[in-house]
């Protein structure tokens, strides 16, 4: 069966790639994509055999010691490693991620999570994944995908009130028309042209009900659902807790349901479907009980992960692995482990960085610099993009940046000055879409207003003034609303936009169709950001054009101006490393309540009443043996089992955990006996809600601690 599945995966990949190239072109995979796929298939066959051998040993009628010895022999021949895909921007790392995720799911039947750092990138990749899965399901592969971002209703965010259409998917994968989708009577998006149903993709609010095979997610959303304790009955089924499918509505119900009692868990009765629109009684059949574990995590754009954010993501992955191992009852790390794959183009010492991030050994592909040259050669006759550096004088940088964007807009989109020249040389004028890049949001909002004001004095007609109106001109940032981001991607797909403004979110892996011209407001803070940002252009036949407008009197910009050729000819030497220091006592303190709540919620499989303060006393009372088990679990997440921590450091973390749990106990003792534990902890502000926001707050707090220490000493 695997040979047939591999065949259909590559057939679907070929059909998927055809949607990005001219009709007469024949898509082909790059050599490094083929060789990585061969490695992945060999690795999965080895892992499949390892899991089979483990099951055979566990099922034998032997004493425990003999089983342990045999398992140790099997483990010595199998090692789970993280893998880094090293390739230039625009070379096709995402295609590798899609292939590897599909192979992993079909071989091991474990779910896959692909983590992208921003909502914008998640939306774009989910749109691409929808097309790929459509081609797979044409061959009856029956695979599903889900988008896992945000906290609010995504259905509302992707619903256009004027047209009453579903706008998340801009192009129908069946008929390729750009006519929008509408929700049919079954609440499924359906193409208004060919009536194709998107019954294989799911929005964030549907994930816990359907548990899709492949998730496209932000780390913040995973953190929120796993570690904040919010609605554990519904959320933990997404992370390995027991679930059963309702035969009436075909949705999953968790055994952590508030409607259950001990008799349900003991499989003596029925489970009530947890979904309000169904409420059917499900006959409790042991065979139908499932655990939909996550066995493969792909981390893209790892250059955006550093410092405190990196520590949080590291602990998120560790806690997910350990809680799933607890759910399925396997204590040995190699009997159940999460495979990790990452991709990078612009980071120094990436191997050390990933080892810190995922706490396991890492292998790179291509492995050495000489091997890298085997796959990627510099073509001196092919110009990908040109860089123009301007030193601003006699005016403010905002004013100069505004006029520069307006001048380019007029030249390429109104006067069409270069159409004939570009068409005669490259066969296409591919410089029509421009981006103004600013890394400070305040500058972005100010330039957005001034572009429209200054356009009036340059003789722009009403049509173009309307396009540059502050209401229509988009500034895309981390603060952009879901609906605004969806609108942006739809306008890009339909070529309804000629200029937009953006900050760092646009530099993190986005492949913006038609973007081939970018203007930068000063030199980005790091070489990583600069190459990633400029790497958004030059992906077509026409070379891209990047203009950097320098800050006057800023040392970084002055250095670039004075050392221009050295700066760009030595990019690889100037890439920054992303430091992660896993030993951080303050983060250990603020994460402890979240990890305590995670462990307590995992015990709801035994008795749903443990969510209440009175029934869960054996877990939070410091004299209870079960409390010591929780301490051990939290310590394992926060300090790991590797060589990164000394005994003294582990002891300090242990003391922090004990002290924090005593504080939790004090809050619980005075609370009402039937109050929910998660409500008590949230009311007392003991639970942190997300990664990036908390990272900023922790950074400020750590700076305050350091300043106070300096003053005292």
C-alpha positions as CSV (number, residue, x, y, z in Angstrom):
1,X,0.0,0.0,0.0
2,X,2.9,2.4,0.7
3,X,4.1,2.2,-2.9
4,X,0.7,3.3,-4.2
5,X,0.5,6.1,-1.6
6,X,3.9,7.4,-2.6
7,X,2.9,7.3,-6.3
8,X,-0.2,9.4,-5.6
9,X,1.7,11.8,-3.4
10,X,4.1,12.7,-6.2
11,X,1.3,12.8,-8.7
12,X,-0.5,15.3,-6.5
13,X,2.7,17.3,-5.9
14,X,3.2,17.6,-9.7
15,X,-0.4,18.7,-10.2
16,X,0.0,21.2,-7.4
17,X,3.2,22.7,-8.8
18,X,1.5,23.1,-12.2
19,X,-0.8,25.7,-10.6
20,X,2.3,28.0,-10.1
21,X,3.9,27.9,-13.5
22,X,2.8,28.6,-17.2
23,X,0.6,25.9,-18.8
24,X,3.2,24.6,-21.2
25,X,5.9,24.2,-18.5
26,X,6.6,20.8,-16.9
27,X,7.2,21.0,-13.2
28,X,10.1,19.0,-11.8
29,X,11.5,18.5,-8.3
30,X,14.9,19.8,-7.5
31,X,17.7,17.2,-6.8
32,X,17.8,18.1,-3.1
33,X,14.1,17.6,-2.8
34,X,14.3,14.1,-4.4
35,X,17.2,13.0,-2.2
36,X,15.6,14.3,1.0
37,X,12.4,12.3,0.1
38,X,14.5,9.1,-0.4
39,X,16.1,9.7,3.0
40,X,12.6,10.3,4.6
41,X,11.1,7.1,3.2
42,X,14.1,5.0,4.4
43,X,13.8,6.6,7.9
44,X,10.0,5.9,8.1
45,X,10.5,2.3,7.1
46,X,13.1,1.9,9.8
47,X,10.8,3.6,12.4
48,X,7.8,1.5,11.3
49,X,9.9,-1.7,11.8
50,X,11.0,-0.4,15.2
51,X,7.5,0.3,16.4
52,X,6.4,-3.2,15.2
53,X,9.2,-4.9,17.0
54,X,8.4,-2.9,20.2
55,X,4.8,-4.0,20.0
56,X,5.8,-7.7,19.6
57,X,8.0,-7.5,22.6
58,X,5.3,-5.9,24.8
59,X,2.8,-8.5,23.7
60,X,5.0,-11.5,24.6
61,X,4.4,-13.5,27.8
62,X,7.7,-12.6,29.5
63,X,8.6,-11.1,32.8
64,X,9.2,-7.3,32.9
65,X,13.0,-7.5,33.2
66,X,13.4,-9.6,30.0
67,X,11.1,-7.2,28.1
68,X,13.2,-4.2,29.2
69,X,16.4,-5.9,28.0
70,X,14.9,-6.6,24.6
71,X,13.6,-3.1,24.3
72,X,17.0,-1.6,25.2
73,X,18.6,-3.7,22.4
74,X,16.0,-2.4,19.9
75,X,16.5,1.2,21.1
76,X,20.3,1.0,20.6
77,X,19.7,0.4,16.8
78,X,17.2,3.3,16.5
79,X,17.8,7.0,17.0
80,X,15.2,9.8,16.6
81,X,16.9,12.9,15.3
82,X,15.7,16.4,14.3
83,X,16.5,17.3,10.7
84,X,17.4,20.7,9.3
85,X,16.7,21.5,5.6
86,X,19.4,24.0,4.5
87,X,18.5,25.8,1.3
88,X,18.3,29.3,-0.1
89,X,15.1,31.4,0.0
90,X,12.7,30.5,-2.7
91,X,14.3,27.1,-3.4
92,X,11.3,24.9,-2.4
93,X,11.7,24.0,1.3
94,X,8.0,24.2,1.7
95,X,7.4,21.5,-0.9
96,X,9.8,19.2,1.1
97,X,7.7,19.9,4.2
98,X,4.5,19.0,2.4
99,X,6.0,15.7,1.0
100,X,7.5,14.7,4.4
101,X,4.3,15.4,6.3
102,X,2.2,13.3,3.9
103,X,4.7,10.5,4.0
104,X,4.8,10.5,7.8
105,X,1.0,10.4,8.0
106,X,0.5,7.6,5.5
107,X,3.3,5.5,7.0
108,X,2.7,5.9,10.7
109,X,-0.9,7.2,10.9
110,X,0.3,9.9,13.2
111,X,-1.0,13.5,12.8
112,X,1.3,16.3,11.7
113,X,1.6,19.9,12.8
114,X,3.3,22.4,10.5
115,X,4.2,25.5,12.5
116,X,4.7,28.9,10.8
117,X,5.4,31.9,13.0
118,X,2.8,34.4,11.7
119,X,-0.9,34.3,10.9
120,X,-0.2,35.7,7.4
121,X,2.2,32.9,6.5
122,X,-0.2,30.3,8.0
123,X,-3.0,31.6,5.8
124,X,-0.9,31.5,2.7
125,X,0.4,28.0,3.4
126,X,-3.0,26.7,4.3
127,X,-4.4,28.0,0.9
128,X,-1.6,26.1,-0.9
129,X,-2.1,23.0,1.2
130,X,-5.8,23.0,0.3
131,X,-4.9,22.8,-3.4
132,X,-2.5,19.9,-2.7
133,X,-5.0,17.9,-0.6
134,X,-7.6,18.4,-3.3
135,X,-5.3,16.6,-5.8
136,X,-4.6,13.9,-3.3
137,X,-8.2,13.3,-2.6
138,X,-9.0,13.0,-6.3
139,X,-7.2,9.6,-5.9
140,X,-9.4,8.7,-2.8
141,X,-6.6,9.3,-0.3
142,X,-9.1,10.8,2.2
143,X,-6.8,13.2,3.9
144,X,-7.9,16.3,5.9
145,X,-6.2,19.5,6.9
146,X,-7.0,22.2,9.5
147,X,-6.0,25.8,10.1
148,X,-5.2,26.3,13.8
149,X,-4.7,30.1,14.5
150,X,-6.3,32.9,16.4
151,X,-8.8,32.8,19.3
152,X,-11.9,34.3,17.8
153,X,-14.4,32.7,15.3
154,X,-12.5,32.3,12.0
155,X,-15.6,31.6,10.1
156,X,-16.8,35.2,10.9
157,X,-13.4,36.7,9.9
158,X,-13.4,34.9,6.5
159,X,-17.0,35.9,5.8
160,X,-17.5,38.9,3.5
161,X,-20.7,40.6,4.7
162,X,-21.3,42.4,1.4
163,X,-21.1,39.4,-0.9
164,X,-21.9,36.9,1.9
165,X,-19.1,34.7,0.6
166,X,-16.4,32.6,2.2
167,X,-13.1,34.4,1.2
168,X,-10.4,32.3,2.9
169,X,-9.7,30.2,-0.2
170,X,-9.3,32.7,-3.2
171,X,-9.2,30.1,-6.0
172,X,-11.3,27.0,-6.4
173,X,-9.0,24.0,-6.6
174,X,-11.5,22.2,-8.9
175,X,-12.3,24.8,-11.6
176,X,-9.6,27.3,-10.8
177,X,-12.1,30.1,-10.9
178,X,-11.8,33.1,-8.6
179,X,-15.5,33.3,-7.9
180,X,-15.9,33.0,-4.1
181,X,-17.2,30.2,-2.0
182,X,-20.5,30.2,-0.1
183,X,-21.6,28.1,2.9
184,X,-24.1,25.5,1.8
185,X,-26.9,24.0,4.0
186,X,-24.5,21.6,5.6
187,X,-22.3,24.6,6.6
188,X,-19.5,23.5,4.1
189,X,-17.9,26.0,1.8
190,X,-19.1,25.4,-1.8
191,X,-17.8,26.9,-5.0
192,X,-20.3,29.3,-6.5
193,X,-19.1,28.3,-10.0
194,X,-18.6,24.5,-10.1
195,X,-20.2,23.6,-6.7
196,X,-17.0,21.9,-5.5
197,X,-17.2,21.3,-1.7
198,X,-14.3,22.0,0.6
199,X,-15.2,19.1,2.9
200,X,-11.6,18.2,3.5
201,X,-10.4,21.5,5.2
202,X,-11.4,22.8,8.6
203,X,-11.3,26.1,10.4
204,X,-9.9,26.7,14.0
205,X,-13.2,26.4,15.7
206,X,-13.8,22.9,14.1
207,X,-10.4,21.4,14.9
208,X,-11.3,19.7,18.2
209,X,-14.4,18.2,16.6
210,X,-12.7,16.6,13.5
211,X,-9.0,16.3,14.5
212,X,-7.6,16.8,11.0
213,X,-4.6,14.7,9.8
214,X,-2.4,17.8,9.1
215,X,-2.6,21.0,11.1
216,X,-1.1,24.4,9.9
217,X,-0.7,26.3,13.2
218,X,0.9,29.1,15.1
219,X,2.9,28.3,18.2
220,X,0.6,30.7,20.2
221,X,-2.5,28.7,19.3
222,X,-1.0,25.4,20.3
223,X,0.2,27.0,23.6
224,X,-3.3,28.4,24.3
225,X,-5.1,25.1,23.7
226,X,-2.6,22.8,25.4
227,X,-1.3,24.8,28.3
228,X,-3.9,27.4,29.5
229,X,-6.4,24.9,30.7
230,X,-9.2,26.5,28.8
231,X,-11.9,23.9,27.9
232,X,-9.8,20.9,28.6
233,X,-12.7,18.6,27.8
234,X,-12.6,19.6,24.2
235,X,-9.0,20.6,23.6
236,X,-7.0,17.7,24.9
237,X,-8.5,15.3,22.4
238,X,-6.3,17.2,19.9
239,X,-3.2,16.2,21.9
240,X,-3.7,12.5,22.4
241,X,-6.5,12.2,25.0
242,X,-9.1,9.5,24.4
243,X,-11.8,10.3,21.8
244,X,-14.7,8.5,20.1
245,X,-16.4,9.3,16.9
246,X,-20.2,10.0,17.0
247,X,-22.0,7.9,14.4
248,X,-24.7,10.6,14.1
249,X,-22.6,13.7,13.4
250,X,-19.2,12.1,12.5
251,X,-17.5,14.4,15.0
252,X,-15.2,13.4,17.8
253,X,-16.2,13.5,21.5
254,X,-13.6,13.5,24.3
255,X,-13.7,11.3,27.4
256,X,-12.9,14.5,29.3
257,X,-16.5,15.6,28.7
258,X,-18.3,17.3,31.6
259,X,-21.3,15.1,31.0
260,X,-19.4,11.9,31.8
261,X,-19.0,10.1,35.1
262,X,-17.0,7.1,36.3
263,X,-19.4,4.6,34.7
264,X,-18.7,6.1,31.3
265,X,-15.0,5.9,31.8
266,X,-15.2,2.3,32.9
267,X,-16.9,1.6,29.6
268,X,-20.1,0.3,31.2
269,X,-22.6,2.7,29.5
270,X,-22.8,5.3,26.8
271,X,-21.0,8.6,26.0
272,X,-23.1,11.6,25.3
273,X,-21.9,13.5,22.2
274,X,-20.4,16.7,23.4
275,X,-21.6,18.8,20.5
276,X,-24.7,20.9,21.2
277,X,-26.2,20.5,17.7
278,X,-26.1,16.7,18.1
279,X,-26.3,15.4,21.7
280,X,-26.7,11.8,20.5
281,X,-25.8,8.9,22.9
282,X,-22.8,7.0,21.6
283,X,-22.6,3.3,22.4
284,X,-19.3,2.8,24.2
285,X,-17.3,0.3,22.1
286,X,-13.7,-0.2,23.2
287,X,-12.6,-0.8,19.6
288,X,-13.9,2.6,18.5
289,X,-11.9,4.5,21.2
290,X,-9.0,6.3,19.6
291,X,-6.0,8.4,20.4
292,X,-5.1,10.9,17.7
293,X,-1.5,11.6,18.6
294,X,0.7,14.2,17.0
295,X,3.9,12.5,15.9
296,X,5.6,15.0,13.5
297,X,6.3,18.7,14.0
298,X,7.7,20.9,11.2
299,X,9.1,24.3,12.3
300,X,9.5,26.8,9.4
301,X,11.2,30.2,9.5
302,X,13.3,29.3,12.5
303,X,15.3,32.5,12.2
304,X,12.3,34.3,13.7
305,X,12.6,32.1,16.9
306,X,15.1,33.4,19.4
307,X,15.6,34.3,23.1
308,X,12.5,34.0,25.3
309,X,10.2,33.0,22.5
310,X,12.5,30.2,21.7
311,X,12.5,28.9,25.3
312,X,8.7,28.9,25.4
313,X,8.4,27.0,22.1
314,X,11.0,24.5,23.3
315,X,8.9,23.9,26.5
316,X,5.7,23.7,24.4
317,X,7.2,20.9,22.3
318,X,8.6,19.1,25.4
319,X,5.3,19.2,27.3
320,X,3.3,18.0,24.2
321,X,5.7,15.0,23.9
322,X,5.5,14.1,27.6
323,X,1.7,14.5,27.9
324,X,1.1,12.3,24.9
325,X,3.5,9.7,26.3
326,X,1.5,9.8,29.5
327,X,-1.8,9.4,27.6
328,X,-0.6,6.4,25.7
329,X,1.2,4.9,28.7
330,X,4.7,4.8,27.3
331,X,7.5,6.1,29.6
332,X,10.5,5.4,27.4
333,X,11.5,8.4,25.2
334,X,12.2,6.3,22.1
335,X,9.1,4.2,22.2
336,X,7.1,7.3,21.4
337,X,8.8,10.4,20.2
338,X,7.9,13.4,18.1
339,X,9.9,13.7,14.9
340,X,11.1,17.3,14.2
341,X,12.0,18.9,10.9
342,X,13.0,22.5,10.4
343,X,14.2,24.7,7.5
344,X,16.6,27.6,7.4
345,X,18.4,29.8,4.9
346,X,19.7,32.7,7.0
347,X,21.0,31.7,10.4
348,X,24.5,31.0,11.8
349,X,25.3,28.0,14.0
350,X,21.9,26.5,13.1
351,X,22.7,23.0,14.4
352,X,23.5,24.2,18.0
353,X,20.4,26.4,17.9
354,X,18.1,23.5,16.9
355,X,19.6,21.2,19.5
356,X,18.8,23.7,22.2
357,X,15.3,24.3,20.8
358,X,14.2,20.6,20.5
359,X,16.6,19.0,23.0
360,X,17.7,16.2,20.7
361,X,20.5,15.5,18.3
362,X,20.3,17.2,14.9
363,X,21.3,16.3,11.4
364,X,21.6,18.7,8.5
365,X,20.8,18.3,4.8
366,X,22.9,19.1,2.9
367,X,25.4,18.3,5.6
368,X,28.6,20.1,4.6
369,X,29.4,23.2,2.6
370,X,30.9,21.2,-0.2
371,X,27.8,19.0,-0.4
372,X,25.7,22.2,-0.4
373,X,27.4,23.3,-3.6
374,X,26.4,20.0,-5.2
375,X,22.8,21.2,-5.1
376,X,23.0,25.0,-5.3
377,X,25.3,26.7,-7.7
378,X,25.8,30.5,-8.2
379,X,24.9,31.4,-11.7
380,X,26.8,34.6,-12.5
381,X,24.8,35.2,-15.7
382,X,21.5,35.2,-13.9
383,X,20.6,38.2,-11.8
384,X,17.9,37.5,-9.2
385,X,17.6,41.1,-8.0
386,X,19.4,44.4,-7.9
387,X,19.9,46.5,-4.8
388,X,19.9,50.3,-4.9
389,X,21.1,52.1,-1.7
390,X,20.1,55.7,-1.3
391,X,21.5,58.1,1.4
392,X,18.7,60.5,2.3
393,X,19.5,64.2,2.7
394,X,17.6,67.5,3.0
395,X,14.3,65.9,4.1
396,X,12.8,63.6,6.7
397,X,13.0,59.9,6.1
398,X,9.2,59.4,6.2
399,X,8.7,62.1,3.5
400,X,11.5,60.7,1.3
401,X,10.1,57.1,1.7
402,X,6.6,58.4,0.8
403,X,7.7,60.2,-2.3
404,X,9.9,57.2,-3.4
405,X,7.0,54.8,-3.2
406,X,4.7,57.2,-5.1
407,X,7.3,57.8,-7.8
408,X,7.7,54.1,-8.3
409,X,3.9,53.6,-8.3
410,X,3.6,56.3,-11.0
411,X,6.5,55.0,-13.1
412,X,5.5,51.4,-13.2
413,X,1.7,51.5,-13.0
414,X,0.6,54.8,-14.6
415,X,3.3,56.1,-17.0
416,X,4.4,52.5,-17.8
417,X,7.9,53.9,-18.5
418,X,9.7,50.6,-18.5
419,X,7.1,48.3,-20.1
420,X,8.7,48.1,-23.5
421,X,12.2,47.7,-22.1
422,X,11.2,44.9,-19.7
423,X,9.0,43.1,-22.2
424,X,11.7,43.1,-24.9
425,X,14.4,41.8,-22.6
426,X,12.5,39.3,-20.4
427,X,9.2,38.8,-22.3
428,X,7.2,40.2,-19.3
429,X,6.8,43.3,-17.3
430,X,6.9,41.9,-13.8
431,X,7.5,45.0,-11.7
432,X,4.0,46.2,-11.2
433,X,3.4,45.2,-7.6
434,X,5.5,47.1,-5.0
435,X,5.9,46.8,-1.2
436,X,7.0,49.5,1.2
437,X,8.8,47.7,4.1
438,X,9.0,49.3,7.6
439,X,9.9,47.5,10.7
440,X,8.3,50.0,13.1
441,X,4.5,50.0,13.2
442,X,4.3,53.8,14.0
443,X,6.2,54.6,10.8
444,X,3.9,52.3,8.8
445,X,0.7,54.0,10.0
446,X,2.2,57.5,9.4
447,X,3.4,56.7,5.9
448,X,0.0,55.1,5.1
449,X,-1.6,58.5,5.8
450,X,1.0,60.6,4.0
451,X,1.0,58.6,0.8
452,X,-2.6,59.5,0.2
453,X,-2.1,63.2,1.1
454,X,1.0,63.6,-1.1
455,X,-0.6,61.8,-4.1
456,X,-3.1,64.6,-4.4
457,X,-0.3,67.0,-5.3
458,X,1.2,64.8,-7.9
459,X,-1.6,64.9,-10.4
460,X,-3.0,61.3,-9.8
461,X,-6.4,60.7,-11.2
462,X,-9.4,59.7,-9.0
463,X,-9.0,56.0,-9.7
464,X,-5.4,55.9,-8.5
465,X,-6.1,58.3,-5.6
466,X,-8.8,55.9,-4.5
467,X,-6.3,53.0,-4.6
468,X,-3.9,55.0,-2.4
469,X,-6.7,56.1,0.0
470,X,-5.7,55.3,3.6
471,X,-8.8,53.1,3.8
472,X,-7.8,51.0,0.8
473,X,-4.0,51.1,1.1
474,X,-3.1,48.1,3.3
475,X,-0.4,48.1,6.1
476,X,0.1,44.5,7.0
477,X,1.5,43.8,10.5
478,X,1.1,41.5,13.5
479,X,-1.8,43.8,14.6
480,X,-3.8,43.3,11.3
481,X,-7.2,41.8,11.8
482,X,-8.0,38.3,10.4
483,X,-10.4,39.8,7.8
484,X,-7.8,42.4,6.7
485,X,-5.1,39.6,6.2
486,X,-7.6,37.5,4.2
487,X,-8.5,40.5,2.1
488,X,-4.8,41.2,1.3
489,X,-4.2,37.6,0.2
490,X,-7.3,37.7,-2.0
491,X,-6.3,41.0,-3.6
492,X,-2.8,39.6,-4.3
493,X,-4.3,36.5,-6.0
494,X,-6.7,38.6,-8.1
495,X,-4.0,41.2,-8.9
496,X,-6.2,44.0,-7.6
497,X,-3.4,45.7,-5.8
498,X,-0.3,47.7,-6.9
499,X,1.2,48.9,-3.7
500,X,1.0,47.8,0.0
501,X,3.0,48.5,3.2
502,X,4.2,45.8,5.6
503,X,6.5,45.1,8.5
504,X,8.5,42.0,9.4
505,X,5.5,39.6,9.0
506,X,5.9,39.8,5.2
507,X,9.6,38.7,5.4
508,X,8.8,35.4,7.1
509,X,8.6,32.9,4.2
510,X,5.7,34.5,2.2
511,X,5.6,33.9,-1.5
512,X,3.7,36.9,-2.7
513,X,2.6,36.4,-6.3
514,X,3.8,39.3,-8.5
515,X,5.9,41.0,-5.9
516,X,9.1,42.0,-7.5
517,X,9.8,45.5,-6.2
518,X,10.5,46.5,-2.5
519,X,11.5,49.7,-0.8
520,X,13.0,49.4,2.7
521,X,12.7,52.1,5.3
522,X,16.2,52.0,6.7
523,X,18.4,49.0,7.0
524,X,16.7,46.1,8.8
525,X,18.0,45.3,12.3
526,X,19.8,42.1,11.3
527,X,21.3,40.5,8.2
528,X,18.8,37.6,8.6
529,X,15.9,40.0,8.3
530,X,17.4,41.9,5.4
531,X,18.1,38.8,3.2
532,X,14.7,37.3,4.1
533,X,12.9,40.5,3.2
534,X,14.7,41.1,-0.1
535,X,14.3,37.4,-0.8
536,X,10.6,38.0,-1.3
537,X,11.4,39.4,-4.8
538,X,13.3,38.0,-7.8
539,X,11.2,34.8,-8.0
540,X,10.2,35.3,-11.6
541,X,11.9,35.8,-15.0
542,X,12.3,39.5,-14.3
543,X,15.0,40.4,-11.8
544,X,13.6,42.1,-8.7
545,X,14.4,45.7,-7.6
546,X,15.2,46.4,-3.9
547,X,15.8,50.0,-2.7
548,X,17.1,50.7,0.7
549,X,16.6,54.2,2.0
550,X,19.1,54.8,4.7
551,X,18.6,56.5,8.1
552,X,20.9,59.5,8.5
553,X,23.4,59.3,11.3
554,X,22.4,55.7,12.3
555,X,25.6,53.6,12.8
556,X,24.2,50.5,11.1
557,X,23.1,52.4,8.0
558,X,26.3,54.4,7.8
559,X,28.3,51.2,7.9
560,X,26.2,49.8,5.0
561,X,26.8,53.0,3.0
562,X,30.6,53.0,3.5
563,X,31.0,49.2,3.1
564,X,28.4,48.4,0.5
565,X,30.1,45.8,-1.6
566,X,31.8,44.0,1.3
567,X,28.4,44.0,3.1
568,X,26.5,42.2,0.3
569,X,29.3,40.0,-0.9
570,X,29.7,38.5,2.6
571,X,26.1,37.9,3.6
572,X,26.7,34.4,4.9
573,X,29.5,35.6,7.3
574,X,27.2,38.3,8.7
575,X,24.2,36.0,9.6
576,X,23.5,36.2,13.3
577,X,23.0,33.2,15.5
578,X,19.8,32.9,17.5
579,X,20.7,32.2,21.1
580,X,18.5,30.1,23.3
581,X,19.3,29.6,27.0
582,X,17.0,26.9,28.3
583,X,18.0,27.6,31.9
584,X,15.8,30.5,33.0
585,X,14.4,30.5,36.6
586,X,11.9,33.3,35.9
587,X,10.3,31.4,33.0
588,X,10.4,28.2,35.1
589,X,8.4,30.0,37.7
590,X,5.7,31.5,35.4
591,X,5.3,28.2,33.4
592,X,4.8,26.0,36.5
593,X,1.1,26.8,37.0
594,X,0.4,26.0,33.3
595,X,2.2,22.7,33.5
596,X,0.4,21.8,36.8
597,X,-2.9,22.5,35.1
598,X,-1.9,20.4,32.0
599,X,-1.1,17.4,34.2
600,X,-4.3,17.8,36.3
601,X,-6.4,18.0,33.1
602,X,-4.8,14.9,31.7
603,X,-6.1,13.0,34.8
604,X,-9.7,13.9,33.8
605,X,-9.8,10.6,31.8
606,X,-9.9,8.8,35.2
607,X,-12.5,11.1,36.7
608,X,-14.0,14.3,35.2
609,X,-14.6,15.7,38.7
610,X,-10.8,16.3,39.1
611,X,-11.4,19.6,37.4
612,X,-13.0,20.8,40.7
613,X,-10.9,22.0,43.6
614,X,-12.4,19.6,46.2
615,X,-12.0,16.4,44.2
616,X,-8.5,17.3,43.0
617,X,-6.9,17.9,46.5
618,X,-4.7,14.8,46.2
619,X,-2.9,16.5,43.2
620,X,-2.3,20.0,44.8
621,X,-1.8,19.0,48.4
622,X,2.0,19.2,48.9
623,X,2.0,16.1,51.2
624,X,0.3,13.9,48.6
625,X,2.3,11.3,46.6
626,X,0.4,12.4,43.4
627,X,1.7,15.9,44.0
628,X,5.3,14.6,43.9
629,X,4.5,12.9,40.5
630,X,3.4,16.3,39.2
631,X,6.6,17.9,40.5
632,X,8.6,15.2,38.6
633,X,6.6,15.9,35.4
634,X,7.1,19.7,35.6
635,X,10.8,19.2,36.4
636,X,11.2,17.0,33.3
637,X,9.6,19.6,31.1
638,X,11.6,22.6,32.5
639,X,15.0,21.0,32.9
640,X,15.0,18.0,30.5
641,X,17.2,14.9,30.8
642,X,20.2,16.0,28.7
643,X,23.5,17.5,29.7
644,X,22.4,21.1,29.3
645,X,21.7,21.4,33.1
646,X,24.0,20.8,36.0
647,X,22.8,19.2,39.2
648,X,22.9,22.6,40.9
649,X,20.7,24.2,38.2
650,X,18.2,21.3,38.3
651,X,18.0,21.7,42.1
652,X,17.2,25.4,41.7
653,X,14.4,24.7,39.2
654,X,13.1,22.0,41.6
655,X,13.0,24.6,44.4
656,X,11.2,27.1,42.1
657,X,8.6,24.4,41.2
658,X,7.9,23.5,44.9
659,X,7.6,27.2,45.9
660,X,5.2,28.0,43.1
661,X,3.0,24.9,43.8
662,X,2.8,26.0,47.4
663,X,1.5,29.4,46.2
664,X,-1.1,27.5,44.1
665,X,-2.1,25.5,47.1
666,X,-2.6,28.6,49.2
667,X,-5.0,30.0,46.5
668,X,-6.9,26.7,46.2
669,X,-7.4,26.3,50.0
670,X,-9.4,29.5,50.4
671,X,-11.5,28.9,47.2
672,X,-14.9,27.3,47.0
673,X,-14.9,23.5,47.2
674,X,-16.7,23.0,43.8
675,X,-14.9,25.8,41.9
676,X,-13.0,24.7,38.8
677,X,-9.2,24.7,39.3
678,X,-8.5,26.5,36.0
679,X,-10.9,29.3,37.0
680,X,-9.2,29.8,40.3
681,X,-5.7,30.0,38.7
682,X,-6.9,32.3,36.0
683,X,-8.7,34.6,38.5
684,X,-5.4,34.9,40.4
685,X,-3.4,35.7,37.2
686,X,-1.3,32.6,37.6
687,X,-1.8,31.3,34.1
688,X,0.1,32.8,31.2
689,X,-2.0,33.1,28.0
690,X,0.4,33.1,25.1
691,X,4.0,33.0,23.9
692,X,4.9,36.2,22.1
693,X,3.1,38.6,24.4
694,X,4.5,36.9,27.5
695,X,8.0,36.9,26.0
696,X,7.8,40.8,25.8
697,X,6.6,41.0,29.3
698,X,9.2,38.6,30.6
699,X,11.9,40.6,28.8
700,X,10.9,43.8,30.6
701,X,10.7,41.9,33.9
702,X,14.1,40.4,33.5
703,X,15.6,43.8,32.6
704,X,14.0,45.2,35.8
705,X,15.5,42.3,37.9
706,X,19.0,42.9,36.4
707,X,18.7,46.7,37.0
708,X,17.7,46.1,40.6
709,X,20.6,43.7,41.1
710,X,23.1,46.2,39.7
711,X,21.8,48.9,42.0
712,X,22.1,46.7,45.1
713,X,25.6,45.6,44.2
